[in-house]
């Protein structure tokens, strides 16, 4: 049975523990999955100005930060559940990812990051050659 290594597993476990200890859902819910030779991270950022989105990667920590501008109203608020201000999430990245090739697209309120697996981390087949047995030579006595 092959063992599958997921560079996000420990961070996911930690985030699950932290989320279980809070009553509110995160301001930036995420999905993360692997598709062939890359990972896809989709973060919900509805109502965010696309110009305020900042994605950075430093020392194997991916940081997503964005600004949600508060909606002003002349009237009296009856219910106000939508948060405003800065939202941010950090994800610890494991080894074996091509951090210099991460791409990001923001569309319909969803930020999608594509994180490729590094070439050196991709599985490869190693050819096994068959060594010939040495030829026997006759020894004359």
Secondary structure, DSSP 8 states (H G I E B T S, - for coil): ------TTHHHHHHHHHHHHT-SS--SS-EEEEEETTEEEEEEE-TT--GGG-EEEEETTEEEEEEEE-----SS--S---S--EEEEEEEE--SSB-GGG-EEEEETTEEEEEEEB-GGGS-------------------
